[in-house]
Amino acid sequence: MTNELQNLAELARSIWSEDAVSSDDFGFALETGGDTLTFFSPSESPETLYCRAKVAPLAAETCPAGLAEDLLGGNFFWTGTRGGTLSFNEKDGIIYLTDRLDTGALDGEDALAGYVADFTRTLDDWRVRRDVYMKEEVQ
């Protein structure tokens, strides 16, 4: 884990709790409000930080057309994701939200806490959308 990620993990521990943050060689995970946000930086681009979390499970064969259109539309110039990218991992059947930012963007407690709050609001927004489409599909 890079020094920037180690510093960010320590900052997260100071805001939340020691138990809410777990680290490994790749990055760290923050457990907050039932969500797990994974922060990592690829070795080939250590100045770039990614944050990723599961939005919701979704079987590819049961994806309502309206939801698929919303997911694609949300990625269009990142208008529905507050700058993040939505993706679907067919192998595990999960929709993910991934955000990319510079390592220096989260340089203090207020910046990190605000970022996490915004990121989790975006997760919640997409979960609501998914639930609405799935209910409509059943009816």
C-alpha positions, 0 to 999 in steps of 0.5 A: 500500500502506498504512503498516501493510502496508508495516510488516508487509512489512518485518517479514516480510523481517526474519523470512524473507528479502528474496527471500521477500517481494515488494510492490506497490501492493496489498499483499505476498506471502510465499513460505514452504515452497512456499506464497504468502501474499498480504497486502492491505488494501482501500482502503475498509477500510484497518484490515482486513488479509486473508491469502489463499492457494491451497489446491488446484486443483479442477475443479468438475465433479469435486468429490466430494460429501464434499469439498464438504460438508467445505468448507461445513462448514469455513466453518460458524462458521469451525470448520474453518478457524481463523477463515478462509473457504474459497472456490472461484473457478470461473474459475481452478478453485482453492480459496482460504483467506482470513483477515481480521484487524485490521492491529494483530493482527500487531505483532511477529515472534512474532505474525507467525511464529505466524500464518503457521505456523497459516495454513499448517497450515490450508492443509495440513489442507485439502490433505490432505482434498482429496487423500483425497477425490480418491483415494476418488473414483478408487477 
